[in-house]
């Protein structure tokens, strides 16, 4: 389980912006990593649009944003273009980063248990340490809570 105050696990994943994006690319900067189940689903679209709307405020506070799911880069690019997202979407098809960051596990939907992506947001401070973990995120109002945490760093 990911612990606040501990060093964030390293990652390097393919990005919707081309090439790979790694944790080390954000050294000295706050990074908001949000994990979401799937491109083009209602909750995930709302969450992506909320982060997109708040992006300038997050950037003014010194933070960058990346979204992560198991979807392919092709799917991410279509999703990004459809909603004009201004931040990278990273593809983690084998779930390595999802597991390291505690965003993969058992879910219970209408009494049916399955393994899947648990909507999670991790704020990593400029020092590379986990500043805040939001697990089992409820989309409505979530980005405002992230903005509060980023503003305090």
C-alpha positions, 0 to 999 in steps of 0.5 A: 500500500502506498504511504503518505510521506514515502518516496513515490514508486518510479514509473515510465509509461507510454503517453498520449503525447508521444514517447514515454513519461516518467516520474523523474520528468517531474523532479522539483514539481508537484505531480497529480496522478489520477487513475481511472477505469476507462476512457469514454465512460461517464464518470471517467469523462467527468473526472477528465473534464474536471481536471482539464477545467482546473488545469490552469489553477493547478499549474499556477500552484506548480502542479502537473497532471497525468491520467493513467488507465489500462487503455491503449494509447490509441484509445487515449488519443481519441479520448484526449482529442474528443474532450480537448484534454490538455494533459497526458494520458498514460497507458499501463496495459499490464497494470504494473503502475496501478498495483504499485500505486494501490489503484488495482484491487477487488471491486464490488459492483451491484454485489458482483466482485471483480478485480479492476481499477480503483479510482485513485488520485495520488499527489506527489510533492516536488521532493518525490514523496507521496503528499496525499492519497485519495482512494475510492474517489467520488468524482463530484467535487474531487478536483476541488479537494486536489486543488486544496492539497496542491495549494498547501504544498 
